[in-house]
Amino acid sequence: MSFLEITSLSARVGPVPILRDVSLNVAAGEVRALVGESGAGKSMIGKAILGTLPGAIHITGGEIRLDGQDLLALRPAERRRVIGQTAALIPQDPLTALNPVRRIGPQITRRLVDILGWSKRDAEARALELLAEVHIPDPKRVMQSYPHELSGGMRQRVLIASAFAAEPKLIIADEPTTALDVTVQKQILRLIKEMQQRHNTALLFVTHDLGVVAKICQKLTVLFGGMVLEEASVEAFFAAPQHAYSRALLAATPKYTDPDQSLTPVPQSILDDLQAQLDFAERTTT
């Protein structure tokens, strides 16, 4: 049974479609990637699940179910409670995600105390436990530190610890290694996978990097222009992608075994065909 079920989700900014009839499922303990170019709608799906879409974007149809509950049918306060108990986010940029004028400890414990009703003492004990779990040395010192006193990799480890604090059943990781150097990226990806397996958490991993998908994901959904083009297991996708755009994305991925290889852009003819499909779909639904 799927823990996350999205059915025919559509969203717009004014007359402009952002998500187009998106459907996807994520089972308990599964790692699914959302891949595609910038602007494909990957992050918008995550924001729609968490209820953090910008005010100008309006959901115009569909369902988002977490553990059987239709989030879009709930009142805002109830929706925040359900999401707070069952889902969490690992954001893209740890420096902007953390409050620069608050110490690390309260930023981890706030959700446990304010949303889940934990005592301050229990929340602090949980935070220390998690900081140790994500391999941060001297967790007590880090709890008293400010974000600028930590390295980028340490800040991202703090955000991973914070995401797992309340034992959520679903975590959305939105390009969590983009702001990190390559060596630290590998460490953070290994840590996310380790934590996901240890806690048996469903993981929706937003990325444009197919190399990352190959390392940590089980299934993937390919998006273009807010529309799902292909869904497959990772093994099936890398063996034989079905959509022309998927094949072009795979061909455009740099090969680390051939550093002198020229980058291969997605052919304009494929992009033109996809845009024509989007335009036709829009004309037939308005």
C-alpha positions as CSV (number, residue, x, y, z in Angstrom):
1,M,0.0,0.0,0.0
2,S,1.2,3.5,-0.9
3,F,1.9,5.9,2.0
4,L,1.8,8.9,-0.3
5,E,-0.8,9.0,-3.1
6,I,-1.1,11.9,-5.5
7,T,-3.9,11.7,-8.0
8,S,-4.5,14.1,-10.9
9,L,-2.9,17.1,-9.1
10,S,-3.1,20.3,-11.0
11,A,-2.0,23.8,-10.1
12,R,-1.7,27.3,-11.7
13,V,-0.3,30.7,-11.3
14,G,-3.2,32.8,-12.8
15,P,-3.7,31.3,-16.3
16,V,-0.3,29.5,-16.4
17,P,-0.3,25.8,-15.5
18,I,2.4,24.8,-13.0
19,L,1.4,21.1,-12.4
20,R,-0.7,19.2,-15.0
21,D,-2.7,16.2,-13.9
22,V,0.2,14.7,-11.8
23,S,-0.3,11.3,-10.3
24,L,2.3,9.3,-8.4
25,N,2.6,6.9,-5.4
26,V,5.3,6.4,-2.8
27,A,5.2,3.2,-0.7
28,A,6.2,3.1,2.9
29,G,10.0,2.9,3.0
30,E,10.4,3.5,-0.7
31,V,12.8,6.0,-2.2
32,R,11.4,7.7,-5.3
33,A,13.1,10.4,-7.3
34,L,11.5,13.4,-9.1
35,V,13.7,14.3,-12.0
36,G,13.6,16.8,-14.8
37,E,15.0,20.2,-15.9
38,S,14.7,23.4,-13.8
39,G,11.0,24.5,-14.0
40,A,9.7,20.9,-14.5
41,G,7.6,21.1,-11.4
42,K,9.6,18.9,-9.1
43,S,9.8,21.3,-6.1
44,M,6.2,22.4,-6.6
45,I,5.0,18.8,-6.0
46,G,7.0,18.8,-2.7
47,K,5.6,22.2,-1.7
48,A,2.0,21.1,-2.6
49,I,2.4,18.1,-0.3
50,L,3.7,20.2,2.6
51,G,1.3,23.0,2.1
52,T,4.0,25.6,1.4
53,L,3.1,26.6,-2.2
54,P,3.6,30.4,-2.8
55,G,0.4,32.3,-2.4
56,A,0.1,33.0,-6.1
57,I,0.0,29.3,-6.9
58,H,-3.4,27.7,-6.6
59,I,-4.3,24.0,-6.7
60,T,-7.1,23.6,-9.2
61,G,-7.7,19.8,-8.9
62,G,-6.7,16.4,-7.6
63,E,-5.9,14.7,-4.3
64,I,-2.9,14.4,-2.1
65,R,-3.3,11.5,0.4
66,L,-0.9,10.9,3.3
67,D,-1.6,7.6,5.0
68,G,-5.1,7.6,3.5
69,Q,-5.9,11.2,4.5
70,D,-6.8,13.7,1.8
71,L,-4.7,16.7,2.8
72,L,-6.6,19.1,0.4
73,A,-9.9,18.3,2.1
74,L,-8.6,19.2,5.6
75,R,-8.9,22.6,7.2
76,P,-5.5,24.5,7.3
77,A,-4.9,23.9,11.1
78,E,-5.7,20.2,10.8
79,R,-3.6,19.9,7.7
80,R,-0.6,21.4,9.4
81,R,-1.0,19.0,12.3
82,V,-1.2,16.0,10.0
83,I,1.8,17.1,8.0
84,G,3.8,18.0,11.2
85,Q,3.2,14.4,12.5
86,T,3.9,12.5,9.3
87,A,6.1,14.5,6.9
88,A,9.3,16.6,6.9
89,L,11.6,18.5,4.5
90,I,15.3,18.4,3.9
91,P,15.7,21.7,2.1
92,Q,18.2,22.7,-0.6
93,D,20.3,25.4,1.1
94,P,21.1,24.9,4.8
95,L,22.4,28.5,5.2
96,T,19.1,30.0,4.3
97,A,17.0,27.3,5.8
98,L,18.4,27.8,9.3
99,N,17.6,31.0,11.3
100,P,21.0,32.9,11.5
101,V,20.2,34.5,14.9
102,R,19.0,31.4,16.7
103,R,21.1,28.6,18.2
104,I,21.0,25.2,16.6
105,G,19.3,23.4,19.5
106,P,16.0,25.4,19.6
107,Q,15.8,25.1,15.8
108,I,15.7,21.3,16.1
109,T,13.5,21.1,19.1
110,R,10.9,23.7,18.1
111,R,8.9,21.4,15.9
112,L,8.8,18.7,18.6
113,V,7.7,21.1,21.3
114,D,5.3,23.4,19.4
115,I,3.7,20.9,17.0
116,L,4.0,17.5,18.8
117,G,3.8,18.7,22.4
118,W,7.0,17.2,23.7
119,S,8.6,18.6,26.9
120,K,11.6,20.8,26.3
121,R,13.8,18.3,28.2
122,D,12.7,15.4,26.1
123,A,13.1,17.4,22.9
124,E,16.6,18.4,23.8
125,A,17.5,14.8,24.5
126,R,16.1,13.7,21.2
127,A,18.1,16.5,19.4
128,L,21.3,15.4,21.0
129,E,20.6,11.8,20.0
130,L,20.0,12.7,16.4
131,L,23.0,15.0,16.1
132,A,25.1,12.0,17.2
133,E,23.2,9.8,14.7
134,V,24.1,12.0,11.8
135,H,27.8,11.8,12.9
136,I,28.2,15.3,14.3
137,P,31.0,15.3,16.9
138,D,30.4,17.1,20.2
139,P,26.5,17.4,19.8
140,K,26.3,19.5,23.0
141,R,28.6,22.2,21.5
142,V,26.7,22.2,18.2
143,M,23.4,22.6,20.1
144,Q,24.7,25.9,21.5
145,S,26.2,27.1,18.2
146,Y,24.8,29.5,15.6
147,P,24.5,28.4,11.9
148,H,27.4,30.6,10.8
149,E,29.7,28.8,13.2
150,L,29.3,25.5,11.3
151,S,30.5,24.3,7.9
152,G,28.1,23.8,5.0
153,G,28.2,20.0,5.5
154,M,27.6,20.3,9.3
155,R,24.6,22.6,8.6
156,Q,23.1,20.1,6.2
157,R,23.6,17.3,8.8
158,V,21.7,19.5,11.3
159,L,18.8,19.8,8.8
160,I,18.8,16.0,8.3
161,A,18.7,15.5,12.0
162,S,15.8,18.0,12.3
163,A,13.9,16.3,9.5
164,F,14.1,12.9,11.3
165,A,13.4,14.3,14.7
166,A,9.7,13.4,14.9
167,E,10.1,10.0,13.1
168,P,8.1,11.1,10.1
169,K,6.8,8.5,7.7
170,L,7.7,10.7,4.6
171,I,10.6,13.0,4.0
172,I,10.9,15.2,1.0
173,A,14.5,16.0,0.1
174,D,14.6,19.0,-2.2
175,E,18.0,19.1,-4.0
176,P,19.7,18.6,-0.6
177,T,23.3,18.5,-1.9
178,T,23.2,21.4,-4.4
179,A,25.0,23.9,-2.2
180,L,27.8,21.5,-1.1
181,D,31.1,20.6,-2.7
182,V,31.4,17.3,-4.4
183,T,33.2,15.5,-1.5
184,V,30.6,16.6,1.0
185,Q,27.8,15.7,-1.4
186,K,28.8,12.1,-1.3
187,Q,28.9,12.0,2.5
188,I,25.5,13.7,2.7
189,L,23.9,11.3,0.2
190,R,25.3,8.3,2.0
191,L,23.9,9.7,5.3
192,I,20.4,10.4,3.9
193,K,20.3,6.8,2.6
194,E,21.6,5.4,5.9
195,M,19.0,7.4,7.9
196,Q,16.2,6.5,5.5
197,Q,16.9,2.8,5.8
198,R,17.4,2.9,9.6
199,H,14.1,4.6,10.1
200,N,12.2,2.9,7.2
201,T,11.0,6.3,6.0
202,A,9.5,6.9,2.6
203,L,11.7,9.4,0.7
204,L,10.7,11.7,-2.2
205,F,14.0,12.9,-3.6
206,V,13.9,16.0,-5.8
207,T,16.9,16.2,-8.1
208,H,18.1,17.0,-11.6
209,D,21.1,14.7,-11.2
210,L,20.6,11.2,-12.6
211,G,23.9,10.1,-11.0
212,V,22.3,10.7,-7.6
213,V,19.2,8.8,-8.7
214,A,21.3,5.7,-9.6
215,K,23.0,5.7,-6.2
216,I,20.1,6.0,-3.7
217,C,16.7,5.7,-5.4
218,Q,14.5,2.7,-6.2
219,K,12.0,4.3,-8.6
220,L,11.7,7.6,-10.5
221,T,9.2,9.9,-12.1
222,V,10.3,12.1,-15.0
223,L,8.7,15.5,-15.3
224,F,8.5,18.2,-18.0
225,G,6.5,21.4,-17.8
226,G,4.6,20.1,-14.8
227,M,3.6,16.9,-16.6
228,V,4.6,13.3,-15.8
229,L,6.3,11.8,-18.9
230,E,7.6,8.5,-17.5
231,E,7.6,6.3,-14.3
232,A,9.9,3.3,-13.9
233,S,12.1,1.5,-11.5
234,V,15.7,2.8,-11.5
235,E,17.0,-0.4,-13.0
236,A,14.5,-0.3,-15.9
237,F,15.0,3.3,-16.6
238,F,18.8,3.1,-16.9
239,A,18.5,-0.1,-19.0
240,A,15.9,1.2,-21.4
241,P,14.2,4.6,-20.8
242,Q,10.9,4.7,-22.7
243,H,10.2,8.4,-23.5
244,A,12.4,10.3,-26.0
245,Y,12.9,13.1,-23.4
246,S,14.1,10.5,-20.8
247,R,16.6,9.1,-23.3
248,A,17.8,12.6,-24.1
249,L,18.2,13.4,-20.3
250,L,20.2,10.2,-19.9
251,A,22.4,11.1,-22.9
252,A,23.0,14.6,-21.5
253,T,24.3,13.3,-18.2
254,P,28.1,13.8,-18.0
255,K,30.1,10.6,-17.7
256,Y,32.8,10.8,-15.0
257,T,34.8,8.1,-16.8
258,D,35.1,10.5,-19.8
259,P,35.9,14.0,-18.4
260,D,36.8,15.3,-21.9
261,Q,33.3,14.4,-23.3
262,S,31.3,17.4,-24.6
263,L,28.0,18.0,-23.0
264,T,25.0,16.9,-25.0
265,P,22.0,19.1,-24.7
266,V,18.4,17.8,-25.1
267,P,17.6,18.2,-28.8
268,Q,15.4,21.2,-29.6
269,S,13.1,19.0,-31.7
270,I,12.2,17.0,-28.5
271,L,11.6,20.2,-26.6
272,D,9.4,21.6,-29.4
273,D,7.3,18.4,-29.5
274,L,6.8,18.5,-25.8
275,Q,5.8,22.1,-25.8
276,A,3.3,21.4,-28.6
277,Q,1.8,18.6,-26.5
278,L,1.5,21.1,-23.5
279,D,-0.1,23.7,-25.7
280,F,-2.6,21.2,-27.2
281,A,-3.5,19.9,-23.7
282,E,-4.1,23.5,-22.5
283,R,-6.3,24.4,-25.5
284,T,-8.4,21.3,-25.0
285,T,-8.9,21.9,-21.2
286,T,-9.8,25.6,-21.3
